[in-house]
Amino acid sequence: MATINDIADKLGVSKSTVSKGLNNASDVSSEMKRKILETAVELGYVNKRLQKKEQKLCIFIENMECKTPNHFGHDIVLGFKQMAELEGFTVDVVPVTPQFQRETPYGVFMIQQGYMASFVLGFSLLDPWMKEFRSVQIPTVLYDNYIKSNPYMASIGCDSQEGFDLAVKHLVKLGHRKIGLISGPLESYILKARYNAYLNAMAENGLEINEDYIGLGYYVAESTRTYVPKLVEQGITAILFSHDVRAISALTECNDREIRVPRDLSIIGFDDLPMTAYTVPPLTTVRQDRIALGKCGFYAMSCLLNKVPIGSILLRAPLIVRESTGPAPESPDSPAL
Amino acid sequence: MATINDIADKLGVSKSTVSKGLNNASDVSSEMKRKILETAVELGYVNKRLQKKEQKLCIFIENMECKTPNHFGHDIVLGFKQMAELEGFTVDVVPVTPQFQRETPYGVFMIQQGYMASFVLGFSLLDPWMKEFRSVQIPTVLYDNYIKSNPYMASIGCDSQEGFDLAVKHLVKLGHRKIGLISGPLESYILKARYNAYLNAMAENGLEINEDYIGLGYYVAESTRTYVPKLVEQGITAILFSHDVRAISALTECNDREIRVPRDLSIIGFDDLPMTAYTVPPLTTVRQDRIALGKCGFYAMSCLLNKVPIGSILLRAPLIVRESTGPAPESPDSPAL
């Protein structure tokens, strides 16, 4: 772990200049402050004094709300805090934007604020900090994202493969053979994982994999409107969705088109959002236990803070069977009675 | 969680009979004791009184030694104890055999001894308790084994995929294209994982996958003797091994046959056993940090004991580059100089 001396040596300046730079003193130029901070990050400097005063952790959140219990992020933040505050940590929640990330490097922000470690929610592969995560030496836990080989980064999330395995097995038991997938585009780590989980689950059950059974689109309502009828026309009797919001949108679409769920089409979501118990019909879905996810985030962070270099933790993803799945309709190809 | 009342109700006997049965009293028949224990396991009964007296955890170990620092299991047990004893738990290490497992069901043993949870090392897919693990309701952490969908079971291990990705990338940089695998038979969870990791790493790097480049055999020396020359004859210039012991055996084989390592053949192991730094030449290998594995086992157990239903934790698997890997020999097919 680097000290103020190491930074001073590397930059060829005095220890006191480095110390002043790290403490944002007014008699050090902003150019020199920038150099000092960047070198501090590069060398893996930790501001022990700041950290000792108060053990501070940070949750960065983007593309996700967490203010009320209905927001997806709420219980994740709650679960994390329940564990962390019990252990004497202070937890700040900091919403970030790509612009903020471009202006303030991750390592610099963490050192300046005296955070020991962070938990990162809702980032996409395109977020500016994602590149910095490849080499930064600060314990960081990512929800639904993964950074290769950097022992300071851990990934947590629900096991998409387990979830879709259970979903497909449930559908096969109900007589379904032609099962489709509707998902967002493959620009995110987790959507790629769900896509592969779908392919593996289909292959595992000896079911036909066909590009035409898969609909990927960014906008939820638009892609539901396009793909639900397209898949049904091809004889698909059940659809897996990458997220509940897409599955719920499909319920509306089916209602508009008089496609009866589950009599004509079975639908399975992913998340188990609170509202899925009250949709018409109530949604069969793969559960993400968000309190457990938050706690799991803290366990992962504890590992990293104690030099146990874990790469990933996967949480169980049980299938919650409600009423949007039912026996497969008789195939139009099957011999008439 | 079941109580003594639940067991009594289910069996139609009195509470005191159940209590006596659980405490191995002499005035309850052994047939009734067996019934009581089996029902206790079935219902997920926890003996709170026994557990409160002393918070006891158990490490079951098979096919693995742990007595001296050179033994593979030693540091795993040590890392686990370092964490657990700090938190006030007592840890027993119990070697088991398949016969012991056949005679004493897992759940019965745990309840009788008052263990809260266990850490299981070295089991194969054929071990009798593996079947019981599918449904038992006792927090259990498995090293290098995985049980589907049971939220009381967690798996920990090093990330074989990351390890072999790094190994193949290292070899490709050195100019190798024809890379083989020598491993044990695919009857174990972890050997299957290594096998798939090899296939994925080869595909990821656009390298040819050929059944003839793979040698699987139970006996280490025998399969080394068979497959090393067979692979070399086919123009293989580098071999990945599922474990260090196989790679070390290959070094001896190469020495006997005057195959120069790494000039004629590069060799990569998996484990980073202490002795690999002193082989001739020192072995390039994927590291399993066994102290971290033990600590990780305790973190996984803490998750399960706190109702955070994790399925798996994967530890980083860095590549330790020593001298058994080098530039690929010029291909015999390449044009003469």
Interface residues (C-beta under 8 A of the other chain):
Chain A: K148 S149 P151 D159 E162 D165 L166 D289 A292 K295 C296 Y299 S302 C303 N306 K307 V308 P309 I310 G311 S312 I313 L314 L315 R316 P318
Chain B: K148 S149 P151 D159 E162 D165 L166 D289 A292 K295 C296 Y299 S302 C303 N306 K307 V308 P309 I310 G311 S312 I313 L314 L315 R316 P318
